[in-house]
Amino acid sequence: MAETIYGFADKVKGFPGLAGRATWKVGKEDPRRVVHALKVGIALTLVSLLYLMEPLFKGIGKNAMWAVMTVVVVMEFTVGATLCKGLNRGLGTLLAGSLAFLIEYVADAPGRIFRAVFIGVAVFMLGAITTYVRFIPYIKKNYDYGVMIFLLTFNLITVSSYRIDNVWNIARDRIATIAIGCGLCLVMSLLIFPNWSGEDLHSNTISKLEGLASSIEVCVMKYFYDHAKPATQDESCEDLIYEGYKAVLDSKTSDETLALQASWEPRYSRYCHRIPWHQYARVGAALRHFSYTVVALHGCLQSEIQTPKSIRALYKGSCIRVGEEVSEVLRELAKSIRNNSQFSPETLSNNLNEALQDLDNALKSQPQLVLGSRNGRTPNTPVQATPLRDQKLEEETRISSSSVKNDSFSPRECKSKEHSRETPKKVLRPQLSKTAIISLEFSEALPFAAFTSLLVEMVAKLDRVMDEVEELGRLAHFREFKDDDYNDEIVVSCEKPRIHVAQNDLPSHGGE
Amino acid sequence: MAETIYGFADKVKGFPGLAGRATWKVGKEDPRRVVHALKVGIALTLVSLLYLMEPLFKGIGKNAMWAVMTVVVVMEFTVGATLCKGLNRGLGTLLAGSLAFLIEYVADAPGRIFRAVFIGVAVFMLGAITTYVRFIPYIKKNYDYGVMIFLLTFNLITVSSYRIDNVWNIARDRIATIAIGCGLCLVMSLLIFPNWSGEDLHSNTISKLEGLASSIEVCVMKYFYDHAKPATQDESCEDLIYEGYKAVLDSKTSDETLALQASWEPRYSRYCHRIPWHQYARVGAALRHFSYTVVALHGCLQSEIQTPKSIRALYKGSCIRVGEEVSEVLRELAKSIRNNSQFSPETLSNNLNEALQDLDNALKSQPQLVLGSRNGRTPNTPVQATPLRDQKLEEETRISSSSVKNDSFSPRECKSKEHSRETPKKVLRPQLSKTAIISLEFSEALPFAAFTSLLVEMVAKLDRVMDEVEELGRLAHFREFKDDDYNDEIVVSCEKPRIHVAQNDLPSHGGE
C-alpha cells in the first residue's frame, strides 16, 4: 500500500514535465493538430452564437444546444471522418424522425396506459434490433454511428411523445439543429485547411515503400560489412532496419481506417474518376506480406551461428545487387504512386532477374560449395519443381511469367548447365586454392543458405506488391508510362522523396 | 451510368438473402450478441420508465431524456468497455460541471455583452485545448471519451448560463441523469450475463497458441508428405496453416483493445492480485513476432524450386521432431494459461534441445551433404559466431542459457567433431551408394537449408514467447509447477483444448 502511494507521489511529481513534453511532442509531430484544435474552437464559438445572439435564438430556440453538441461530436480530424460522422448523424436522425412519427400515429388513439406500454415495447424492440444490427460487419464498418444516432433520436422522440402533444416541434428542431451543426462542421473541415484522409493514406503508402527499401538495403549491407562500422552507427543501422519494417507491420488498422474515411471524401483523380482508396489498403496488405520476409531476413543477421565471413564474401557482390534491385523496385513503386504515373513492370522485372541470374551464377561458379558433386554422378532423382499452391494463397506467391521465364533457378537450365560447368571448374580450381578454399559444414552453411533463399523468396513476393501497385495505377488512371520520361525521372529519384513527404504534413492540396 | 444502375439493381435484388445470411451468421458466431441486444432493449425500456411513470417523472423532470441518451451511448458489449465509457462519462460531466460554475461565477457581474464575449472566449479556449489534449496518446487511449463529454457538458452549461438564471438546476439534472443512466448500464452489464473482455483476451490467447501449434505441425508434415494426400485434403491443410498464423498476425488491435478494456474490469486472480492484462498483450506481441517465422516457413512450401524429395527424406524424422516439439511447447503454454498453472521451462527446453541436437546429428551424419569437405582440409578461417544484437531487439532473439548450452550448432562442438567424423564417413559410404547418392546443387539445396534454418530460428524465437508466458505466470501468480501434476496432465492435453474454447463462447465465469 505504502509502495503504491510512493509510486503515485513520484508520478505526480514527474507529471508536469512529462505532460509538457507529451503536449509539445504531439504538436511537433504533426502541426496540423494545432490547426485542427483551433478550428474546433472556432466552430464551437460560431455555433454558440446560435444561442447567444438574439435574432438567431428567436429562430431556433433553446434546442440550439443540440447544434453545439453536434459540433463537439461530429468534428473530426480529417474531412473523410467528419463527413462519415456528419452524414451518419444526419441520416440517422432523419430516419428515426420519420419512424417515430409512424409510431406516434399508431399510438395516438387509445388511452394513456396503452400508450405507455406501446412506447415501452417499441423502445425495447428498436433497442434490441439496432444493437444486434450493429454487430453485422458491414454496418459496423460503415454505419455504426448512424445506427446509434438513429436509436438515440428514435428514443428521444418516441418517449417525449408521451408527455408532449406536438412532437413535430421536437423532431423538426432536432433535425434542423443537427443539420446546422453538421453543416458547420463540414464547412470548417472541407474549406478551412482541410486534412484529407486520402492524402495521408497516399503519403503513408509512399513512405512505407521507401522505408522498406532502405530497410532491405541496410539489412543486406550489414550482413556483409558487419563489424567494420562503429557501435553507434551499428545501432542506428539496426534502428533503420527495424523501423522500416515495423511501420509496415503495424499499418493494418490505420490503413483500413484511412481507406474507409477516404472513401467518404469527395475527391476525384484526373478525368473525374474516383480514386480507388481500397486498392491502397490492398497494396498495404501485399506490402505487409512482403515484410514478413524482411523480418526473417533481419533474423538472419541476429542468428546465433554465422557463416564464415570468407564464404559470405564470395557472394557479396551478387547478394548486395539483388538487395539493391529489390530496394530499387520498391523506390520505383513509391515514385510511381507519388507522381501518379504508371511504371514499367518489364524493366523492373528484367533488372531483378538479371540480379537473380547473377546470384545464381555466383552460387554455381564456386565449385567447392556444390554439394555432393565429389562423386561426379549425374542426378538419379528428378528435380521436384512443381510449385505447391492452393487457390487462396495463389495470388500471394504468383510469379509473373517474365520472372519465371528468366529465373535461372528453374530445373531445366540447371540440367543444361550440368555439362558446361565441367570446364570452368577445372580452370577455377587452381585459382581458388590460392585464395580461399574453405571446408564448410552443412550446419554452418545453413544461415547463409537461408539468407540467400530469403532474398530469392523476397523477389517472388515483390511480384505481388508490383501487381497490386500496377492495379492501383490502372484503377486510378495513372498517367501512362513513357520510355523517355522514365529515363528522365530516374535521375532525380534519389532526392525527391524526403521533400515531398515533409510537405505532406501540411495540407498542400487544399482546394481539391 | 447504366452499368451503375444495373449493378445497383442487382445489389438490391440480392440484398434480402445477403442481409438475412449476414444477420444469422452474426448471431451464430457468438450467441452472446443476441443476449447483449436483449439486454440493451431491457435497459432502454427501464430507463424510459423514468419519463413514462408519473412519480419518477416528478422527481427528475424532462431532463430524464439525458438518462435515455446515456444508456444508448454507454452500454457496450463487454463489462470493461461499459465501465470505461460510463466512468469517463461520469467523470467528464462532473469535472465540466464544476469548471462551468467557476466561469459562471466570474461572468456573473457585468453587462450582457461582456458575458456573451466571455462565454464565447471560454468556449473557444476550452474547445481548442480539449481537442488538442485528445491527441496526446495517453489521453487518447484511456480518456478520449471522457474529454469529449467534458467539452460537451461544459459547453452545455456555459452557453445555457447566458439565458437561464439558475444554471445549477441544469448541472444537477445533467449529473443526476447521467449517473442514473451509467448506473443502470453498469448493473445490466456487470450483473446480468456479463461478458468480460479479460475472459475473451484469455481465451483468444489460448486459441492463438493452439492455432499456431497446429499450423506449424501441419506445415512441417506437409513439407515431407506432400503429394500423398488428395487435393481436397491438401486444401484443408493449407487452410489450417494459413488460419493458424493469420489469426495471430491480425491480433494486434483486438489484443490491445481487449487488454485496455480488461484493465478497467474489477476482476482479481487468486489471493486478490490484479490480473496483469497488459502482459497478455505482450504475450500476443511475442507470438506475432514468432509467427513471422511461421509465415516464412510456409513460404518454403510454396517456393518455386523444391529440394529433391529423396534429400528431404533423409532429414524427415528429425525435422518433423523439431516441428512437433515446437508445437508441443506452444500447446504446453496454452495449457499453462488455461489452467492458471506455471509450466516447467527446463523440461520444455530440454525436449526442444534434444530435438535440435537430433536434427544437427542428422545433418552431420550425411557426409555427401557436407560442403567442400572433398578437399579434406581443416578450416582456415575462424568461425564467426559472435551474435549481433542491438539493445532494442535483444529480448526478441534472446536465447535462454539452457538452449545455448545444449545447442549443438555452436562452433565449438563443430570443431571437436571434425576429427571423429572421419571414421563414420568411410563406414557410411558403401552403404549410401546402395541407397541414395545424390548430386545436389547449392541452389537446389537452398530451399531445404532455408526450411531447416527457419526451424532453428523458430526455436530461438519461441524462447521469447516462453519468457513472456513465464512472466505472465509470475505476475498473475499462477499455481506453481509440480512435477507429478505435470505428468498427470500431459496425458489429457490432446483432448482438452477444443471443448474449453467452445465453452468460452458462453459466459462461464458469470459471477466472478
Interface residues (C-beta under 8 A of the other chain):
Chain A: A22 T23 V26 G27 R33 V34 H36 A37 L38 V40 G41 I42 A43 L44 T45 S48 L49 Y51 L52 M53 F57 K62 M65 V68 M69 V72 V73 M75 A116 I119 G120 V123 F124 M125 G127 A128 I129 T131 Y132 V133 F135 I136 P137 Y138 M148 L151 L152 N155 L156 V159 S160 Y162 R163 D226 D234 E235 E238 D239 Y242 D250 K252 T253 H289 Y292 T293 V295 A296 G299 C300 L301 Q302 S303 E304 I305 Q306 T307 P308 K309 S310 I311 D360 L363 K364 Q366 Q368 L369 V370 L371 G372 S373 R374 N375 G376 R377 T378 P379 N380 T381 P382 V383 Q384 A385 T386 P387 L388 R389 D390 Q391 K392 L393 E396 T397 I399 V404 D407 F409 S410 P411 C414 A436 I437 I438 S439 L440 E441 F442 S443 E444 A445 L446 P447 A449 A450 T452 S453 L454 V456 E457 A460 K461
Chain B: A19 A22 T23 V26 G27 R33 V34 H36 A37 L38 V40 G41 I42 A43 L44 T45 S48 L49 Y51 L52 M53 F57 K62 M65 V68 M69 V72 V73 M75 A116 I119 G120 V121 V123 F124 M125 G127 A128 I129 T131 Y132 V133 F135 I136 P137 Y138 M148 L151 L152 N155 L156 V159 S160 Y162 R163 D226 D234 E235 E238 D239 Y242 D250 K252 T253 H289 Y292 T293 V295 A296 G299 C300 L301 Q302 S303 E304 I305 Q306 T307 P308 K309 S310 I311 D360 L363 K364 Q366 Q368 L369 V370 L371 G372 S373 R374 N375 G376 R377 T378 P379 N380 T381 P382 V383 Q384 A385 T386 P387 L388 R389 D390 Q391 K392 L393 T397 I399 V404 D407 F409 S410 P411 C414 A436 I437 I438 S439 L440 E441 F442 S443 E444 A445 L446 P447 A449 A450 T452 S453 L454 V456 E457 A460 K461
